[in-house]
Amino acid sequence: MRVDKIEEKINIPEDVKIEISNNIFKVKGPKGELEKILIHPKIKFELKENILHLSVLKPSKREKTMIKTFKAHIKNMIQGSKENYIYKMKICSGHFPMNVSVKENNVVINNFLGEKIPRKAKIYNGVKIDIQGDIIVLKSNNKESVGQTAANIEQATRITNRDRRIFQDGIFITEKAGKPIK
């Protein structure tokens, strides 16, 4: 059975403003401004009285998934404009003491497993990093930037060709946006 039209609605809070021009979404809120390009030829966007309408006529399976994806991106932008996303990471060094510092737009990890060459992880724009002993706190209003920065740091300390049960050194994500990782 084929559906003729799918429509999704997003309620916009009073302290958040959305501007749409040429498929560029600008979301302004108390914590900052976010911008994202969302393009699909069949998905239409319409803003009426603090409600954003996303609609598709005669959708295929692909368009059904894309409209849900766009809705999730816009909701994350709205939430990010109201409050920061916070990731916490733990520095675990069992064999060699690791030194972690921030230089320019990189996290520099010195003496990882006794290596002479420091490892580096890229920090995305808008992400603030605070190192407190063996805890690293990442904050940003852009969920994608803070998540990718945390993944870059975790990936920089990935161990290959060694037994993970013995070599448990690294930097690992322990909390995402206030929710502990199990």
N, C-alpha and C positions, 0 to 999 in steps of 0.2 A: 504494500500500500504506500503510495507516494503522497507526501505532504506538499501543499501548494506554497506555504510560507512559514518561515521560522522567524520569531521575533524575541529578542532578549532585551531586558530593561535593567538599567543600573541607576539606582538612586544616588544622587550626588549630595553630599553634606553641604550645609550652608556656608561653612568657612572654606570651601574648596571651589575653585573656578576652573572650568574646562574650556579651552578654545580649540576648534577644529578648522584647519585650513590646509587644503591640498594633501589630505591624508596624514598630516602632522598633528599629533595630539599634544597639547601643552596643558599640564595640570599644575595649578598654583595653589599652594596651601600655606599654613603657618610655618612648616618646617622647610619649605623651599619649593623649587619649581623643577618639574620633570618633563622631558620631551621624548616622544617616540613616534616612529613612522609605522603606521599600520595600513598596508595596502592589500586589497583584494578586489578584483573587478566587479564581483556580484554583491558584495556586502555593502550595504548603505548605512550611514550614520546620520542620526538626527537628534538634535538637542532641543528638548521642550521642557520648560518650567522645572529645572533641576532634575530632569530624568533624561538619561541618554538611551536612545533606542537604536538597536542594531538589528537589521532585518535582511533576509535573503528570500528572493522569489524562486520557487522551484529548486530547492537545494539538493545537491548531490551529497553523498556521504562525506566527501572532502570539505564541502562548504559547511556542513553541520559541525565538523570538528574545528574548522577555522573560526567560526563565530564564537564558540566556547573558549577558544584560545585567546581571541581578542578581548572577550569579556574578562578573563582572568588577568590579562596584562593591564587592562584599564583599572580593575579593582586594586591590583598591587600598586599602581601609580597613585591612586587616590589615598590608599593607606599610607604609602611612603611620604606623601605630601603632608600628612597629619602627624606621623611619628616615625622615628628612626628604626631601621632594622639593625639588630645587634647580633653578632656572631661571636662566640667565645671559643678560643682554641687553647690547647694545653701543649706545652713543650715537654716532651718525654726524652730524657737522655740518660740511659743506663750505663753506657760504656765510656763515652767521652763527654766532658762538659761542653754544651753547645752555647754559642753566643748569638743572639738574635738582635738585629738593629734595623732601623729604617734609614735609608739613604735615598734622597730624591724621591723617585716614584717606584722604589724597589724595597723588598724586605730581603736583607742580607743575612744568611745563616753561615756562621763561621764554625770551623772545627766539627762539622757533622761527621761522625764515625772516624774522627782523626784525619779527615781530608784536608789537604793544604789549600785547595782552591775553594773559595766560598761559593755557596749555592745562592741563587737569586730567584725571587718571585715577584712578578709585576703587580703593582697596586693600581687599580682602576681609578678614574677620576671621581672625586667626591667621597672617597672612602677615607675615614680617619682611623688610624691605628694607634692603640695605646698598649705598651708592653709593661706589665706589672709582675715582675719576677718570672714565674713560669707560665703565666696566663697572658694571652694576647686577646685584646678586645677590638673588634672591627665594628665601626658604625657608619651607616649611610642611609639616606632616604631612598636610594635606588636598590631594590632587592636583587636585581641581576648583577650589579657591580659588586656589591658586598659578597654575594655568593660566589662569584667567579674569582674574586681576590682570595677568599678563604680556600677555594679549590686549588688555586695556583700555589699557595703556601703549602698546602698538604701534599700536592704533587711534587714540589721541589724537594721534599724530604722522603720521597718514596724509595724503598730499598728493593733492589733486584738481585737475583742470584745468591741470596742468603736465606737462611732459615728464619722465617718471621716469628717463630716461637722463641728464638734466642735473641735475635736482633729486633727489639721492639722500640727502637729509637725512632723519633720523628715528631712532627707537629700535627695534632689531630683536632678536628672539630668536635667540641663537647656540647655546645648549645647553639641552636639556630633560633633567632628571634625570641629568646626566652624559653624555648622548649628544649629540655635535655635530650641528647641522642642516646638511644638504647642500644 
